[in-house]
Amino acid sequence: GGGYPQGLKEEAIPLLARIIAVIDAYDAMTHDRPYRKRLSRQAALAELQRCAGRQFDPRLVSIFTEIMQTQTMACERGKKGDSADNTI
């Protein structure tokens, strides 16, 4: 992004703000909105990866993707075939 309002870029953006940006975007994409249906987990993760390095910190997107994929696999094993919900 443009670093609005202070013009911050990359590492100058506080780590917590970069983490929240990834999580907030994922949450927004995986929940229904009045103007569109939610994306699947995989589609949302693919969109985060597509925007990594431009809109999101690529290291954080990679870590978040790994965590979400691990969580999904664990939920699917635990539920024996039931799909995992979209909550973080």
BELZI-V609424 format. One record per residue. N is the residue number from 0. RES is the residue in one small letter. D_CENTER is the distance of its C-alpha to the mean C-alpha in whole Angstrom. Layout:
N:RES:D_CENTER + N:RES:D_CENTER
This chain:
0:g:16 + 1:g:19 + 2:g:19 + 3:y:20 + 4:p:23 + 5:q:24 + 6:g:23 + 7:l:21 + 8:k:19 + 9:e:17 + 10:e:19 + 11:a:21 + 12:i:17 + 13:p:17 + 14:l:15 + 15:l:14 + 16:a:13 + 17:r:11 + 18:i:9 + 19:i:9 + 20:a:8 + 21:v:5 + 22:i:5 + 23:d:7 + 24:a:6 + 25:y:3 + 26:d:7 + 27:a:9 + 28:m:8 + 29:t:9 + 30:h:12 + 31:d:15 + 32:r:16 + 33:p:20 + 34:y:20 + 35:r:17 + 36:k:17 + 37:r:13 + 38:l:11 + 39:s:12 + 40:r:9 + 41:q:10 + 42:a:10 + 43:a:7 + 44:l:6 + 45:a:9 + 46:e:8 + 47:l:6 + 48:q:9 + 49:r:11 + 50:c:10 + 51:a:10 + 52:g:14 + 53:r:14 + 54:q:12 + 55:f:9 + 56:d:11 + 57:p:11 + 58:r:12 + 59:l:9 + 60:v:7 + 61:s:10 + 62:i:10 + 63:f:6 + 64:t:7 + 65:e:11 + 66:i:10 + 67:m:9 + 68:q:11 + 69:t:14 + 70:q:13 + 71:t:14 + 72:m:17 + 73:a:18 + 74:c:18 + 75:e:19 + 76:r:22 + 77:g:23 + 78:k:23 + 79:k:25 + 80:g:24 + 81:d:22 + 82:s:18 + 83:a:16 + 84:d:15 + 85:n:11 + 86:t:12 + 87:i:10
